[in-house]
Amino acid sequence: MDLIGFLLIGLIAGWIATNFMRGSGMGLVGNLIIGVIGAFVGGFLFRLMGFAAMGLIGHLITATVGAIVLLYAVQVLKKA
């Protein structure tokens, strides 16, 4: 996947995750950062479980799940 495609998936995944977890977006840059980091987290977690992302939808799901896990971890750490 090329860089622009990776960034677009990260942007969409970050937007979906922030809306799922908090109810409002974090802005363009915030969503992009959450989505891109979430893509790495999701890819790592899915590989640990033996899953592989195939195609655009698979990558989007992987990045979104990773972004949700990342946002949840940040919320837990903020409370501690």
N, C-alpha and C positions, 0 to 999 in steps of 0.2 A: 504494500500500500504506500502510496506517495505521501509526502509531508502534508500537502494541502488536504488530502482525504483524511489523514490521521487527525489533523487539527479540527476539521469539520465534525468528525465523529466525536472527538473530545468535547467540542462545544455543545453539541446536541446532548451527549450523555451528561455533561455537567448541568445543563439546564433541566433535564428530566430529574436528575438526582436531587438538585436543590429544591425543586418544586415538590418532589415526593417527601423529602425530609422536613422542610421548613415552611413550605407554602408560598415562597417567593424566591425569585432568582437572585443571584449575587452580582449581576452585571456581566457584561461580555467577557471581560478579562478574568473575573472570578470563576465564571462557569467554564471557561477554557482551561484554566489551571486545574480546577477540580476534576474535569473530565479527562484531561491528559494523564494526570497522576492516577486517577481512578482506572484508566485503561491499563496501566502497568500493574496496579494492585489486582484488578480483576483477572488479568492474564495470569498472574502468579497464582492466585487462588484457584482458578479453573484448571491450571496445569497440575496443581497439587491433588485435585479431585479426579484427574484423568480426563477432563473435557477439553475439546479443542474448538475454537471459534471458526466457523466457515462462512464466508461471504460477509456482505455489508451488515445484515441483520445480526449475525452472530457476533461481529465485532462491536456493534452498538450495544447489544445486551451485555457483553463482557465488560465494556467500559462503564455502562450504567450501574451494573452490580458493584463493580469496584469503587465507583464514585460514592454510591450509597454506603458501602462499608467504610470508606474513608471519612465521610461526613459523620457517620455514627461514632467512629473512633474519636474524632475531634470533639464531638459533644460529650462523650464520656470523660475525656481528658480534661475538658473545661470544668466539669463538675467536681473533679477530684482535687 
